[in-house]
């Protein structure tokens, strides 16, 4: 090898070393703890909680992928191990039937938020207070109950309520967004409307609403939102498992993120902002 070839070879060695110094640390910090997949349902509450958890897990060094699915698919995908975990299990009533089907294939880490409820909701100006009164005023409600996506637990519970109370109203399928859109239009016109509702939700901060009394207890009492993980996650990703196990906040915390999302901006960016503003709480989730 002549001197020119030696110089050229030395130059290439130097370039390769520089590239290695730049690229290797980046790859080591980006994916060194592995990928974790979080399915969620496009409900305001679950969009808020899943994005917050994504931010925390990413800060811990995980590559996080969020997957929007139906409630049934959310449970099934974690039970089969295709997805890793979700923080959107409304128990014991709303998602109780899903848990029964997959109980041996998932691990319930317990509540991450307590003090929730579901039921039929109307604007406060509506002059009835109980589900039993709906039939008497069905024309004012357009003979319908405005629901959300058909796979949601609250929809099957509402079907049961229609049967148990012998209601002459039709349950309209849609989404969380269409439900709040119909509710907003009705309130703007001071019309009567009844929707499937749950707490916490940003609509409670926006409008004066009330739950209709449920004398037969179809919708149950207070619920909790639980964290569910696939079997084996603790062994595969112990640190991620610990963060998921420690994740716990209040309805007020969740409502703050939901209001930020409703006011605009990307939910992921809003979650980053909330995490930064609530470091003391977030630090308690870290192992």
C-alpha positions in Angstrom: 0.0 0.0 0.0 1.5 3.3 -1.1 1.4 6.5 1.0 -1.7 7.9 -0.8 -3.6 4.7 -0.2 -2.6 4.7 3.5 -3.8 8.3 3.9 -7.1 7.4 2.2 -7.5 4.3 4.4 -6.7 6.3 7.6 -9.3 9.0 6.5 -12.0 6.3 6.1 -11.2 4.7 9.5 -11.6 8.2 11.1 -15.0 8.7 9.4 -16.2 5.3 10.5 -15.1 5.9 14.1 -16.9 9.3 14.2 -20.1 7.6 12.8 -19.8 4.9 15.4 -19.5 7.4 18.2 -22.6 9.3 17.0 -24.9 6.4 16.0 -24.2 3.8 18.6 -25.2 5.9 21.7 -28.4 7.0 19.9 -29.4 3.4 19.1 -28.5 2.3 22.7 -30.7 5.0 24.3 -33.6 4.7 21.8 -34.6 1.1 21.9 -32.3 -0.6 24.5 -35.2 -1.4 26.8 -37.5 -2.8 24.1 -40.9 -1.9 22.6 -44.1 -1.9 24.6 -47.5 -1.8 22.9 -50.5 -0.1 24.5 -53.9 -0.6 23.0 -56.6 1.9 23.9 -60.1 3.0 23.0 -60.8 6.4 21.5 -62.6 7.7 24.6 -61.5 11.0 26.0 -60.5 9.4 29.3 -58.4 6.7 27.7 -56.7 9.0 25.2 -55.6 11.1 28.2 -54.3 8.2 30.4 -52.6 6.3 27.6 -50.7 9.3 26.3 -49.6 10.2 29.8 -48.3 6.7 30.4 -46.6 6.7 27.0 -44.6 9.8 27.9 -43.5 8.3 31.2 -42.5 5.0 29.6 -40.6 6.8 26.8 -38.7 8.9 29.4 -37.7 5.6 31.1 -36.2 4.4 27.7 -39.0 2.3 26.1 -40.1 2.5 22.5 -43.9 2.9 23.0 -46.5 2.2 20.4 -50.1 3.2 21.0 -52.8 1.2 19.0 -56.4 2.5 18.8 -58.9 -0.5 18.9 -62.3 -1.4 20.1 -62.9 -2.3 23.7 -63.3 -6.0 22.9 -60.1 -6.0 20.8 -58.2 -4.2 23.6 -58.9 -7.0 26.0 -58.4 -9.8 23.5 -55.1 -8.4 22.1 -53.5 -8.3 25.6 -54.9 -11.8 26.5 -53.2 -13.3 23.4 -50.0 -11.4 24.1 -50.1 -9.4 20.8 -50.2 -6.2 22.9 -48.6 -5.6 26.3 -50.9 -3.6 28.5 -53.7 -1.1 28.8 -54.9 1.3 31.5 -58.6 1.4 30.5 -60.4 -1.4 32.3 -63.6 -0.1 33.8 -64.4 -2.6 36.6 -66.4 -4.3 38.0 -69.4 -3.4 35.9 -68.6 -1.9 32.5 -65.8 -4.4 31.4 -66.7 -7.2 33.8 -67.8 -9.5 31.0 -64.5 -9.0 29.1 -62.5 -9.9 32.2 -64.5 -13.1 32.7 -63.6 -14.3 29.2 -59.8 -13.7 29.6 -59.2 -13.9 33.3 -56.6 -16.6 33.1 -54.6 -14.9 30.3 -54.1 -11.4 31.8 -53.0 -9.9 35.1 -55.1 -7.2 36.8 -52.7 -4.8 38.5 -55.7 -3.1 40.3 -57.1 0.4 40.1 -55.1 3.3 38.6 -58.1 5.7 39.1 -61.0 5.4 41.6 -64.3 7.2 41.8 -65.7 6.6 38.4 -69.3 5.8 37.4 -71.4 5.2 34.3 -75.1 5.8 33.5 -77.6 7.8 31.5 -76.9 11.5 31.5 -79.1 14.5 30.7 -78.6 18.3 30.8 -79.5 19.7 34.3 -82.5 21.6 32.8 -84.2 18.4 31.8 -87.2 18.0 34.1 -86.8 14.3 35.0 -84.6 12.6 37.5 -84.9 8.8 36.9 -84.6 6.3 34.1 -88.1 5.2 35.0 -89.4 8.5 33.7 -87.9 8.3 30.2 -90.9 6.6 28.6 -93.3 9.3 29.7 -91.2 11.9 27.8 -89.8 9.7 24.9 -91.0 12.2 22.2 -89.1 15.0 23.8 -86.0 12.8 23.6 -86.6 11.9 19.9 -87.3 8.4 21.1 -83.6 7.7 21.3 -80.6 7.4 23.6 -77.4 8.7 22.1 -74.6 6.1 22.6 -71.0 5.6 21.6 -69.1 2.8 19.8 -70.9 -0.5 19.8 -68.1 -2.5 21.5 -68.2 -0.4 24.6 -69.3 -1.9 27.9 -71.6 1.0 28.6 -73.5 0.1 25.4 -74.2 -3.5 26.4 -75.2 -2.2 29.9 -77.6 0.3 28.3 -79.1 -2.5 26.1 -79.8 -4.3 29.4 -81.3 -1.1 30.9 -83.6 -0.7 28.0 -84.9 -4.2 28.5 -85.1 -4.1 32.3 -86.9 -0.7 32.3 -89.0 -1.6 29.2 -87.9 1.6 27.5 -89.4 2.6 24.2 -86.2 4.4 23.1 -83.7 3.3 20.6 -80.0 3.2 21.4 -78.0 5.0 18.7 -74.5 3.8 18.0 -71.7 6.2 17.3 -68.6 7.3 19.1 -67.5 9.5 22.0 -67.1 12.4 19.6 -70.6 12.0 18.0 -72.2 11.7 21.4 -70.7 14.9 22.7 -71.5 16.6 19.4 -75.2 15.7 19.7 -75.2 16.7 23.4 -73.6 20.1 22.5 -76.2 20.8 19.8 -79.1 19.9 22.1 -77.8 22.2 24.9 -77.3 25.0 22.5 -81.0 24.8 21.5 -82.2 23.9 25.0 -83.5 20.6 23.7 -84.0 17.4 25.7 -81.4 14.8 25.1 -80.2 11.6 27.0 -76.7 10.2 26.4 -74.6 7.3 27.7 -72.2 9.1 30.1 -69.3 8.3 32.3 -67.1 10.1 34.9 -64.5 11.5 34.6 -65.1 13.3 31.3 -64.5 16.8 30.1 -68.2 17.3 29.3 -68.8 17.6 33.1 -66.5 20.7 33.2 -68.2 22.2 30.1 -71.9 21.8 30.9 -74.3 21.4 33.8 -75.3 17.8 33.6 -76.9 15.1 35.9 -77.1 11.3 36.0 -80.6 9.8 35.9 -81.3 7.7 39.0 -81.1 4.0 38.4 -83.4 2.3 40.9 -82.7 -1.2 39.6 -78.9 -0.7 39.8 -78.3 -1.8 36.2 -75.3 0.5 35.9 -73.8 -0.4 39.2 -72.3 2.0 41.7 -68.9 3.6 41.7 -66.3 1.9 39.5 -62.5 2.0 39.2 -60.3 2.1 36.1 -57.8 -0.8 36.3 -54.4 -1.5 34.6 -54.3 -4.9 32.8 -51.1 -6.5 31.5 -50.3 -9.6 29.5 -49.1 -12.7 31.2 -45.3 -12.7 31.4 -44.8 -9.0 31.2 -43.2 -8.8 34.7 -40.5 -11.2 33.6 -39.9 -9.7 30.2 -40.0 -6.0 31.1 -39.7 -5.7 34.9 -39.2 -1.9 34.9 -42.1 -1.2 32.6 -44.2 -3.6 34.7 -43.3 -1.6 37.8 -44.3 1.7 36.2 -47.6 0.3 35.1 -48.2 -1.2 38.6 -47.4 2.2 40.2 -49.5 4.3 37.8 -52.2 5.9 39.9 -53.9 9.3 39.7 -57.2 11.0 40.5 -60.3 12.0 38.4 -59.1 15.6 38.8 -55.7 14.7 37.3 -57.4 13.0 34.3 -59.9 15.8 33.9 -57.1 18.3 33.6 -55.5 16.4 30.7 -58.9 15.9 29.0 -59.7 19.6 29.2 -56.3 20.3 27.6 -57.1 17.9 24.8 -60.6 19.4 24.3 -59.2 22.9 24.1 -56.9 21.9 21.2 -53.4 20.6 20.5 -52.0 17.1 20.1 -52.9 14.8 23.0 -49.3 13.5 23.1 -47.9 17.1 23.4 -50.6 17.8 26.1 -49.5 14.7 28.0 -45.9 15.9 27.9 -47.0 19.2 29.3 -49.0 17.6 32.1 -46.2 15.3 33.0 -43.8 18.2 33.2 -46.2 20.1 35.4 -46.8 17.2 37.8 -43.3 15.8 38.4 -43.9 15.0 42.0 -46.8 12.7 41.2 -45.0 11.1 38.2 -41.9 10.4 40.3 -44.0 8.1 42.5 -44.7 5.9 39.5 -41.0 5.2 38.8 -39.4 2.2 40.3 
